[in-house]
Amino acid sequence: MNAVMVANRKGDVIQIDFENGQGIIVDENEQDIHFQLDNVRDQITLNSKIVFEIELQARGLVAVNVQLANGII
């Protein structure tokens, strides 16, 4: 069962792998959080400032509902 743990975390996109449909965010605590591109609401690029939620999945913490910050930060 997946559980959302924290809403509206902030971070920066540090890696995008379009071929495999995934990427990595470094959050405000310097923690690397993985995400799937199908959980991204906006078009992002490397170094995009984003907000997201954290979800605990079988593989560990994953970012979901990833979107551009656009003044939210």
BALOBA-1460 file (C-alpha; in Angstrom, 3 decimals):
// residues 73
<rec num="1" residu="m" x="0.000" y="0.000" z="0.000"/>
<rec num="2" residu="n" x="1.316" y="3.450" z="-0.922"/>
<rec num="3" residu="a" x="1.065" y="6.259" z="1.607"/>
<rec num="4" residu="v" x="1.673" y="9.967" z="1.006"/>
<rec num="5" residu="m" x="3.907" y="11.183" z="3.802"/>
<rec num="6" residu="v" x="4.665" y="14.876" z="3.258"/>
<rec num="7" residu="a" x="2.969" y="17.374" z="0.959"/>
<rec num="8" residu="n" x="4.659" y="20.246" z="-0.837"/>
<rec num="9" residu="r" x="8.313" y="19.431" z="-0.362"/>
<rec num="10" residu="k" x="10.692" y="21.630" z="-2.339"/>
<rec num="11" residu="g" x="13.676" y="20.665" z="-4.425"/>
<rec num="12" residu="d" x="15.640" y="20.817" z="-7.661"/>
<rec num="13" residu="v" x="15.722" y="18.320" z="-10.519"/>
<rec num="14" residu="i" x="19.290" y="16.978" z="-10.742"/>
<rec num="15" residu="q" x="18.810" y="14.130" z="-13.213"/>
<rec num="16" residu="i" x="16.295" y="13.194" z="-15.911"/>
<rec num="17" residu="d" x="16.412" y="9.921" z="-17.839"/>
<rec num="18" residu="f" x="13.812" y="10.311" z="-20.597"/>
<rec num="19" residu="e" x="14.630" y="6.900" z="-22.051"/>
<rec num="20" residu="n" x="13.693" y="5.102" z="-18.820"/>
<rec num="21" residu="g" x="11.053" y="7.630" z="-17.714"/>
<rec num="22" residu="q" x="12.570" y="8.578" z="-14.387"/>
<rec num="23" residu="g" x="14.669" y="11.168" z="-12.612"/>
<rec num="24" residu="i" x="16.121" y="12.362" z="-9.340"/>
<rec num="25" residu="i" x="15.310" y="15.380" z="-7.186"/>
<rec num="26" residu="v" x="17.503" y="16.744" z="-4.420"/>
<rec num="27" residu="d" x="15.233" y="18.162" z="-1.744"/>
<rec num="28" residu="e" x="15.777" y="20.939" z="0.789"/>
<rec num="29" residu="n" x="17.344" y="18.382" z="3.183"/>
<rec num="30" residu="e" x="19.927" y="17.358" z="0.538"/>
<rec num="31" residu="q" x="18.173" y="13.985" z="0.156"/>
<rec num="32" residu="d" x="17.953" y="12.329" z="-3.269"/>
<rec num="33" residu="i" x="14.352" y="11.416" z="-4.117"/>
<rec num="34" residu="h" x="13.515" y="9.406" z="-7.240"/>
<rec num="35" residu="f" x="10.479" y="10.115" z="-9.413"/>
<rec num="36" residu="q" x="8.756" y="8.724" z="-12.474"/>
<rec num="37" residu="l" x="8.115" y="11.107" z="-15.370"/>
<rec num="38" residu="d" x="4.471" y="10.012" z="-15.438"/>
<rec num="39" residu="n" x="4.133" y="11.664" z="-11.973"/>
<rec num="40" residu="v" x="5.187" y="15.070" z="-13.372"/>
<rec num="41" residu="r" x="2.432" y="17.604" z="-14.044"/>
<rec num="42" residu="d" x="4.561" y="20.216" z="-15.841"/>
<rec num="43" residu="q" x="7.363" y="20.170" z="-18.374"/>
<rec num="44" residu="i" x="10.575" y="20.152" z="-16.344"/>
<rec num="45" residu="t" x="14.251" y="20.406" z="-17.180"/>
<rec num="46" residu="l" x="17.469" y="19.934" z="-15.232"/>
<rec num="47" residu="n" x="17.703" y="22.412" z="-12.339"/>
<rec num="48" residu="s" x="13.955" y="23.116" z="-12.403"/>
<rec num="49" residu="k" x="12.682" y="24.375" z="-9.041"/>
<rec num="50" residu="i" x="9.828" y="22.082" z="-8.124"/>
<rec num="51" residu="v" x="7.400" y="21.097" z="-5.392"/>
<rec num="52" residu="f" x="6.249" y="17.543" z="-4.816"/>
<rec num="53" residu="e" x="4.808" y="15.046" z="-2.373"/>
<rec num="54" residu="i" x="6.639" y="12.065" z="-0.908"/>
<rec num="55" residu="e" x="5.124" y="8.615" z="-1.099"/>
<rec num="56" residu="l" x="6.428" y="5.481" z="0.597"/>
<rec num="57" residu="q" x="6.445" y="2.632" z="-1.930"/>
<rec num="58" residu="a" x="7.884" y="-0.880" z="-1.860"/>
<rec num="59" residu="r" x="11.218" y="0.474" z="-3.232"/>
<rec num="60" residu="g" x="11.395" y="3.334" z="-0.723"/>
<rec num="61" residu="l" x="10.577" y="7.037" z="-0.895"/>
<rec num="62" residu="v" x="9.345" y="8.331" z="-4.260"/>
<rec num="63" residu="a" x="8.303" y="11.832" z="-5.329"/>
<rec num="64" residu="v" x="4.767" y="12.124" z="-6.720"/>
<rec num="65" residu="n" x="2.653" y="15.031" z="-7.974"/>
<rec num="66" residu="v" x="5.833" y="16.747" z="-9.157"/>
<rec num="67" residu="q" x="5.236" y="20.251" z="-10.526"/>
<rec num="68" residu="l" x="7.089" y="23.477" z="-11.202"/>
<rec num="69" residu="a" x="7.259" y="25.756" z="-8.178"/>
<rec num="70" residu="n" x="6.144" y="28.879" z="-10.114"/>
<rec num="71" residu="g" x="6.214" y="31.199" z="-7.104"/>
<rec num="72" residu="i" x="5.239" y="28.538" z="-4.562"/>
<rec num="73" residu="i" x="8.739" y="28.479" z="-3.053"/>
